[in-house]
Amino acid sequence: MRIRRAQKQDVAAVHAIIEAYAVQGVLLPRTWEQVERGIGNYLVAADAGRVVGCVAVESYGASLAEIRSLAVAPGARGAGTGGKLLDAAMKQAKRRKIGRLLSVTGSTGFFERHGFRRLRGGMPAEKVERDCAHCSKAATCRLEALAIDLAPAHRVLTVLQPGRLPVAQPATA
C-alpha cells in the first residue's frame, strides 16, 4: 500500500468511499463537486493501483487545519490504513508549518491514540463559522473536537541560572 497525493482521476473513488460512510451518518456527505474542487487537499491510500482510503487536510489559515473525510473502503478496513493516512496527513501539515491540527469526530479513541486531545473550550470559532453554523445536523451533533499541536505555540526562551545573571556595575567618575 502506498499513500500519495490525490489526483484528478481519484475523484470518483474518493467520493465513493466518503459516500459509503455518509449514508450511514458516520461522515458528513461531500458532493462530487466538493470532492473535485478540493482534491488537492486529499491524500489517498492506493493498494494494487486501487484507491482504498482517503483523508483531507483543510486549512483554516496559517496556524490551524482540519482532518476531514478520513475513511477507508469497507473491504480494506483492519489493515491499519486509517492510521497510515492520519500519520501522512500529520506529516503533510507539519511540512506546511500548520501549528495545530483539528479533528471533529465521533471516533475520539482513534484520534487520541494518535496524540490528539479533546478541546476544553468546545468547537473552535473557525470551524463553527465555516461549517457548523450552516450544518443541518448542528442541533443534534454529537461530534467532539480534538486537536494536536504540531508546532510549539511559543518559542522557549533561554533561562539563565540565578548566579549567572549580569549584574549592573556602578558607574565610575
BASEKOL-840783 format. One record per residue (C-alpha): x, y, z; residue number from 1; chain. Coordinates in nm, 4 decimals, m for minus. Layout:
residues N
east=X, north=Y, up=Z, resi=NUM, chain=A
...
//
This chain:
residues 173
east=0.0000, north=0.0000, up=0.0000, resi=1, chain=A
east=0.1179, north=0.3496, up=m0.0853, resi=2, chain=A
east=m0.0009, north=0.6870, up=0.0483, resi=3, chain=A
east=0.0111, north=0.9625, up=m0.2133, resi=4, chain=A
east=m0.1425, north=1.2963, up=m0.3027, resi=5, chain=A
east=m0.4813, north=1.2575, up=m0.4660, resi=6, chain=A
east=m0.5105, north=1.3319, up=m0.8353, resi=7, chain=A
east=m0.7996, north=1.4358, up=m1.0550, resi=8, chain=A
east=m0.8621, north=1.0751, up=m1.1633, resi=9, chain=A
east=m0.9157, north=0.9805, up=m0.7937, resi=10, chain=A
east=m1.2308, north=1.1923, up=m0.7530, resi=11, chain=A
east=m1.4722, north=0.9039, up=m0.8231, resi=12, chain=A
east=m1.3004, north=0.6661, up=m0.5794, resi=13, chain=A
east=m1.2700, north=0.9285, up=m0.3047, resi=14, chain=A
east=m1.6340, north=1.0292, up=m0.3460, resi=15, chain=A
east=m1.7479, north=0.6643, up=m0.3342, resi=16, chain=A
east=m1.5511, north=0.5934, up=m0.0142, resi=17, chain=A
east=m1.6887, north=0.9026, up=0.1601, resi=18, chain=A
east=m2.0422, north=0.8276, up=0.0381, resi=19, chain=A
east=m2.0293, north=0.4742, up=0.1844, resi=20, chain=A
east=m1.9932, north=0.6283, up=0.5314, resi=21, chain=A
east=m2.2095, north=0.9365, up=0.4721, resi=22, chain=A
east=m2.5200, north=0.7219, up=0.4080, resi=23, chain=A
east=m2.4580, north=0.5592, up=0.7476, resi=24, chain=A
east=m2.4270, north=0.9011, up=0.9154, resi=25, chain=A
east=m2.0633, north=0.8355, up=1.0109, resi=26, chain=A
east=m1.9170, north=1.1076, up=0.7847, resi=27, chain=A
east=m2.0666, north=1.4283, up=0.6590, resi=28, chain=A
east=m2.1614, north=1.3913, up=0.2936, resi=29, chain=A
east=m1.9484, north=1.5542, up=0.0244, resi=30, chain=A
east=m2.0856, north=1.6193, up=m0.3205, resi=31, chain=A
east=m1.8919, north=1.5137, up=m0.6272, resi=32, chain=A
east=m1.8247, north=1.8837, up=m0.6923, resi=33, chain=A
east=m1.6904, north=1.9398, up=m0.3383, resi=34, chain=A
east=m1.4511, north=1.6472, up=m0.3733, resi=35, chain=A
east=m1.3452, north=1.7574, up=m0.7204, resi=36, chain=A
east=m1.2875, north=2.1186, up=m0.6067, resi=37, chain=A
east=m1.0896, north=2.0081, up=m0.3004, resi=38, chain=A
east=m0.8982, north=1.7124, up=m0.4491, resi=39, chain=A
east=m0.5709, north=1.8979, up=m0.3887, resi=40, chain=A
east=m0.6342, north=1.8723, up=m0.0128, resi=41, chain=A
east=m0.6641, north=1.4917, up=m0.0213, resi=42, chain=A
east=m0.4205, north=1.2110, up=0.0310, resi=43, chain=A
east=m0.5184, north=0.8612, up=m0.0784, resi=44, chain=A
east=m0.4095, north=0.5115, up=0.0121, resi=45, chain=A
east=m0.3613, north=0.3032, up=m0.3008, resi=46, chain=A
east=m0.3263, north=m0.0733, up=m0.2998, resi=47, chain=A
east=m0.2523, north=m0.2549, up=m0.6253, resi=48, chain=A
east=m0.3482, north=0.0610, up=m0.8139, resi=49, chain=A
east=m0.6879, north=0.0892, up=m0.6415, resi=50, chain=A
east=m0.7779, north=0.3746, up=m0.4016, resi=51, chain=A
east=m0.8742, north=0.2155, up=m0.0682, resi=52, chain=A
east=m0.8727, north=0.5172, up=0.1617, resi=53, chain=A
east=m0.8655, north=0.8955, up=0.1784, resi=54, chain=A
east=m0.8107, north=1.1913, up=0.4084, resi=55, chain=A
east=m0.8223, north=1.5669, up=0.3521, resi=56, chain=A
east=m0.6217, north=1.8356, up=0.5293, resi=57, chain=A
east=m0.8187, north=2.1574, up=0.5017, resi=58, chain=A
east=m0.6569, north=2.4802, up=0.6127, resi=59, chain=A
east=m0.8215, north=2.7474, up=0.8259, resi=60, chain=A
east=m0.5188, north=2.9737, up=0.7919, resi=61, chain=A
east=m0.1515, north=2.9589, up=0.8769, resi=62, chain=A
east=m0.1910, north=2.8083, up=1.2221, resi=63, chain=A
east=m0.4918, north=2.5732, up=1.2017, resi=64, chain=A
east=m0.6023, north=2.2935, up=0.9680, resi=65, chain=A
east=m0.8618, north=2.0198, up=0.9979, resi=66, chain=A
east=m0.8523, north=1.6491, up=0.9228, resi=67, chain=A
east=m1.1616, north=1.5804, up=0.7122, resi=68, chain=A
east=m1.3170, north=1.2797, up=0.5412, resi=69, chain=A
east=m1.0754, north=1.0227, up=0.6836, resi=70, chain=A
east=m1.2170, north=0.6967, up=0.5518, resi=71, chain=A
east=m1.1114, north=0.3510, up=0.4402, resi=72, chain=A
east=m1.3107, north=0.1453, up=0.1907, resi=73, chain=A
east=m1.5232, north=m0.1071, up=0.3840, resi=74, chain=A
east=m1.3461, north=m0.4054, up=0.2253, resi=75, chain=A
east=m0.9999, north=m0.2693, up=0.3145, resi=76, chain=A
east=m1.0561, north=m0.1982, up=0.6850, resi=77, chain=A
east=m0.8485, north=m0.3591, up=0.9587, resi=78, chain=A
east=m0.5089, north=m0.3291, up=0.7908, resi=79, chain=A
east=m0.4016, north=m0.0040, up=0.9608, resi=80, chain=A
east=m0.4801, north=0.2088, up=0.6565, resi=81, chain=A
east=m0.6640, north=0.4760, up=0.8574, resi=82, chain=A
east=m0.3670, north=0.5200, up=1.0913, resi=83, chain=A
east=m0.1260, north=0.5418, up=0.7995, resi=84, chain=A
east=m0.3431, north=0.8037, up=0.6315, resi=85, chain=A
east=m0.3644, north=1.0074, up=0.9526, resi=86, chain=A
east=0.0129, north=0.9872, up=1.0061, resi=87, chain=A
east=0.0736, north=1.1021, up=0.6468, resi=88, chain=A
east=m0.1732, north=1.3886, up=0.6910, resi=89, chain=A
east=0.0025, north=1.4976, up=1.0109, resi=90, chain=A
east=0.3404, north=1.4935, up=0.8332, resi=91, chain=A
east=0.1965, north=1.6981, up=0.5482, resi=92, chain=A
east=0.0558, north=1.9525, up=0.7953, resi=93, chain=A
east=0.3963, north=1.9785, up=0.9674, resi=94, chain=A
east=0.5664, north=2.0400, up=0.6310, resi=95, chain=A
east=0.3099, north=2.3137, up=0.5663, resi=96, chain=A
east=0.4029, north=2.4578, up=0.9087, resi=97, chain=A
east=0.0500, north=2.4198, up=1.0454, resi=98, chain=A
east=0.0639, north=2.4750, up=1.4213, resi=99, chain=A
east=m0.2493, north=2.2854, up=1.5242, resi=100, chain=A
east=m0.4451, north=2.0088, up=1.3555, resi=101, chain=A
east=m0.8139, north=1.9713, up=1.4387, resi=102, chain=A
east=m1.0442, north=1.6716, up=1.4112, resi=103, chain=A
east=m1.4188, north=1.6828, up=1.4647, resi=104, chain=A
east=m1.5211, north=1.3224, up=1.5104, resi=105, chain=A
east=m1.7293, north=1.0571, up=1.6746, resi=106, chain=A
east=m1.4229, north=0.8279, up=1.6819, resi=107, chain=A
east=m1.2351, north=1.0010, up=1.9619, resi=108, chain=A
east=m1.0402, north=0.6925, up=2.0687, resi=109, chain=A
east=m0.8772, north=0.6542, up=1.7266, resi=110, chain=A
east=m0.7530, north=1.0138, up=1.7284, resi=111, chain=A
east=m0.6452, north=1.0004, up=2.0945, resi=112, chain=A
east=m0.4251, north=0.7000, up=2.0100, resi=113, chain=A
east=m0.2518, north=0.9274, up=1.7583, resi=114, chain=A
east=m0.1840, north=1.2043, up=2.0112, resi=115, chain=A
east=m0.4950, north=1.4197, up=1.9689, resi=116, chain=A
east=m0.6548, north=1.5620, up=2.2842, resi=117, chain=A
east=m1.0119, north=1.6788, up=2.3439, resi=118, chain=A
east=m1.0531, north=2.0554, up=2.3299, resi=119, chain=A
east=m1.1755, north=2.2012, up=2.6563, resi=120, chain=A
east=m1.3338, north=2.5120, up=2.5101, resi=121, chain=A
east=m1.5539, north=2.3301, up=2.2605, resi=122, chain=A
east=m1.5533, north=2.3831, up=1.8878, resi=123, chain=A
east=m1.3048, north=2.6408, up=1.7532, resi=124, chain=A
east=m1.4722, north=2.9553, up=1.6177, resi=125, chain=A
east=m1.3175, north=2.8990, up=1.2730, resi=126, chain=A
east=m1.4917, north=2.5614, up=1.2470, resi=127, chain=A
east=m1.8255, north=2.6921, up=1.3725, resi=128, chain=A
east=m1.8222, north=2.9834, up=1.1275, resi=129, chain=A
east=m1.7188, north=2.7739, up=0.8263, resi=130, chain=A
east=m1.9218, north=2.4576, up=0.8788, resi=131, chain=A
east=m2.1242, north=2.4174, up=1.1962, resi=132, chain=A
east=m2.3370, north=2.7309, up=1.1643, resi=133, chain=A
east=m2.4756, north=2.6034, up=0.8327, resi=134, chain=A
east=m2.4916, north=2.2304, up=0.9103, resi=135, chain=A
east=m2.8308, north=2.0620, up=0.9080, resi=136, chain=A
east=m2.7135, north=1.8380, up=1.1940, resi=137, chain=A
east=m2.5957, north=2.1223, up=1.4214, resi=138, chain=A
east=m2.8843, north=2.0862, up=1.6689, resi=139, chain=A
east=m2.8271, north=1.7115, up=1.7150, resi=140, chain=A
east=m2.4486, north=1.6985, up=1.6664, resi=141, chain=A
east=m2.2624, north=1.4544, up=1.8904, resi=142, chain=A
east=m1.9203, north=1.5041, up=1.7369, resi=143, chain=A
east=m1.6303, north=1.6136, up=1.9534, resi=144, chain=A
east=m1.3420, north=1.8452, up=1.8732, resi=145, chain=A
east=m0.9917, north=1.7117, up=1.9272, resi=146, chain=A
east=m0.6610, north=1.8692, up=1.8322, resi=147, chain=A
east=m0.2914, north=1.8029, up=1.8272, resi=148, chain=A
east=m0.0254, north=2.0713, up=1.8443, resi=149, chain=A
east=0.2285, north=2.0139, up=1.5689, resi=150, chain=A
east=0.4473, north=2.3175, up=1.6329, resi=151, chain=A
east=0.5119, north=2.4935, up=1.9608, resi=152, chain=A
east=0.2899, north=2.7957, up=2.0054, resi=153, chain=A
east=0.5688, north=2.9952, up=2.1708, resi=154, chain=A
east=0.9420, north=2.9809, up=2.1426, resi=155, chain=A
east=1.1194, north=2.8714, up=2.4571, resi=156, chain=A
east=1.3431, north=3.1414, up=2.5986, resi=157, chain=A
east=1.6772, north=3.0522, up=2.7482, resi=158, chain=A
east=1.6701, north=3.0761, up=3.1265, resi=159, chain=A
east=1.9887, north=3.1933, up=3.2937, resi=160, chain=A
east=2.0933, north=3.0453, up=3.6256, resi=161, chain=A
east=2.0380, north=3.2932, up=3.9154, resi=162, chain=A
east=2.4086, north=3.3212, up=3.9972, resi=163, chain=A
east=2.4917, north=3.3959, up=3.6347, resi=164, chain=A
east=2.2654, north=3.6945, up=3.5754, resi=165, chain=A
east=2.4504, north=4.0010, up=3.4502, resi=166, chain=A
east=2.4919, north=4.2471, up=3.7316, resi=167, chain=A
east=2.4896, north=4.6201, up=3.6708, resi=168, chain=A
east=2.8208, north=4.7780, up=3.7676, resi=169, chain=A
east=2.8220, north=5.1104, up=3.9446, resi=170, chain=A
east=2.9247, north=5.3984, up=3.7239, resi=171, chain=A
east=3.2726, north=5.5376, up=3.7926, resi=172, chain=A
east=3.3527, north=5.9029, up=3.7645, resi=173, chain=A
//
